[in-house]
């Protein structure tokens, strides 16, 4: 999924613009994350559904906020656009 988020960097601020649909999806996934964390605090255990919901939130946040992957694989770290060092690029 190509990010449709527009990120504008200023000296000390960042402005993020996204569709209301993406914004609503983030809220929905954040609420699912809240439920998972409440479940963990009560039972000290994660269900597979909780883990899936947390992974969904992770994916949406990474792709909705305009971050760039440091590599071509899903497990690579992310960084601000244009912030890759020469060491990370090789």
Buried (B, 14 or more C-beta within 10 A) or exposed (E): EEBEBEBEEEEEEEEEEBEEEBBEBBEBBBEBBEEBEEBBEEEEEBEEEBEEBBEBBEEBBBBBBBBBBBEEEEEEEBBEEEEBEEEEEE
